[in-house]
Amino acid sequence: MWFREELLKSIWHAFTALDVDHRGKVSKSQLKVLSHNLCTMMKVPHDPVALEEHFKDDDKGPLSNQGYMPYLNRFILDKVQEDFDLQEFYRMCWTLCCKKNMHIQNLLISERDAFKVWCIFNFLSEEKYPLVIVIEEIEYFLRKLTEAMGLEWNEEMFADYKLQLNKGYLTVWELIELVGMGYFSKGMNRPTLSMGISEVYSELILDVLKEEYMMKKGHRRKNWTERWFVLRPTSLSYYVSEDLEEKKGDIILDQSCCVESLPDKEGKKCLFIIKCLDKSFEISASDKKKKQEWIQAIQTCIQHLRLGMLSPHREARLRRRELRQKQQVEEEDLAERMKQLQAANESKQRELEAMRRKMEEAAAKASLEELRRMKTQTDLQDRYRLDLEREKMVRQQMEEQVAQKSSELEQYLQRVRELEDMYHRLQEALEDERQAKQDEEAMRKLQARLLEEEAEKRAELEQIHLQQQRALSQTEAEKQELKAEQLAKERDLQAAMQQLERLERERHGALQQYNEVSRKLERASNKTKTWKDKVAKHEGLVRLIQPGHKGPQRITNWGPASFTDAELELRKKTWQESKNQGAQAQSSS
């Protein structure tokens, strides 16, 4: 089965390889060759006239990829059937782009392994162009590869790598270089790394869920043969060997299929059967654990088909993308709220700054007033001292004026003290604001960490809940199947016991009838012999020769023509009546 977005990713690589100038444009002649190759690989009839008609308005220069996409969808992808070789299609697109972008000499992996990493990149990359793989999918792929090689996942090494990877994503050639340089597979040789890549490729790209050697019972000769079984989401294929070169058949899984355990028989152990509409398949696993794993894996595939779900790794990819989108939305909401808080803080800070400037201006005015007042007072005192001797009467008036001015000075001094107090309160308010900002930053970091831990715990709880639901449903189904099988076996055993008793009674009756007939036959033989002797004595041994019957001569136990037809029918009737009486007596007893 193929998906259009995966085909478009491979075609995008081929199209990009033809874009030599990196302007997003390819010439018409190159598009013709690419379209012809795509049609050949996908078994679609190629129509070169359609390409000319599609681009007839832009016949003088290079054509944009926006113009090629409608043609690709309409004349190629919409006509694709299910019977083309998807791996050969991937191989063709890989051939067009690998030589211009990759240097395999400096890597630990072969060109074949690089192609598998390229296919895995297309599967895990985001559905945005240009194609990139995000850091979460890189971690998922490297975890899979490490487990396939039998290594333990190094969380600290990957954390250091994430810090070095500032942009948070990789292109396909950077991913191939990362795997080929062996940064996360140190100490592993080339064959082990190649085996790990092949295992991840089989699971993600070839949809191989499980594979192993098992014994299969034939449909015609009923013999047991060892086969290499490969389980995919919709089929169970079996081959002669694990090289997958000679396929012997497919077991198509659908909603009507079921898998059941079988008791040991014919010298075979660990048996189970897959029942389909047209036929059933009996299979023998290597041990009980393998048998249970195969039964569970096949039941999971059938359950997914009944629910209309995709393969497990595709469902996991969708869940990871949905989780990333949800986290991105939450981060955007948090950033928007922080932006709003920052704007509010800036507005308050501007208001406080304006208030501080007003207070500084008021303090400056008060200072100028004080200076002017002091100067005026000094002048007045000097003048008073000069005029004191000359005008005594005027001194009293001047003292009154001085007293009045002193009162005004006291008022101004009180106002200055109030302004200084306001200035101190302003400084305290600014210090409180700075402390509030620090507390807000600490609270934001704590909130982000709590949100991240809550998301992780929610994902773990959902996974545990799903596992419990699956285990409960599977246990209940197995319990019902075992009960039904036990009841069926008890009914079959009771029927077999009754049939055995009936056959035993019939055998005893037949034996008694046989003994009775044997005794009657012996008496009849002795009686016939006696009568023959008597006839021979009275009539002599010479008989008249008379014409015989022309019909076929009857042969009995006493020779030819011992009884006539009437006598033989009478004896048959007598024997049948005695047999019926014996049977009735046996049944009544």
Secondary structure, DSSP 8 states (H G I E B T S, - for coil): ---HHHHHHHHHHHHHHH-TTSSSEE-HHHHHHHHHHHHHHHT----HHHHHHHTTT--SS-EEHHHHHHHHHHHTGGG--TTS-HHHHHHHHHHHHHHHH--GGGSSS-HHHHHHHHHHHHHHS-SSSS--EEHHHHHHHHHHHHHHTT----HHHHHHHHHH-SSSEE-HHHHHHHHHTTTT-TT--HHHHHHHHHHHHHHHTS---EEEEEEEE-SSS--EEEEEEEEETTEEEEESSTT--SEEEEEE--TT-EEEEE--BTTB-SEEEEE-SS-EEEEE-SSHHHHHHHHHHHHHHHHHHHHT---HHHHHHHHHHHHHHHHHHHHHHHHHHHHHHHHHHHHHHHHHHHHHHHHHHHHHHHHHHHHHHHHHHHHHHHHHHHHHTT-HHHHHHHHHHHHHHHHHHHHHHHHHHHHHHHHHHHHHHHHHHHHHHHHHHHHHHHHHHHHHHHHHHHHHHHHHHHHHHHHHHHHHHHHHHHHHHHHHHHHHHHHHHHHHHHHHHHHHHHHHHHHHHHHHHHHHHHHHHHHHHHHHHHH-S--------SS---EETTEETSS-HHHHHHHHHHHHHHHHHHHHHHHH-
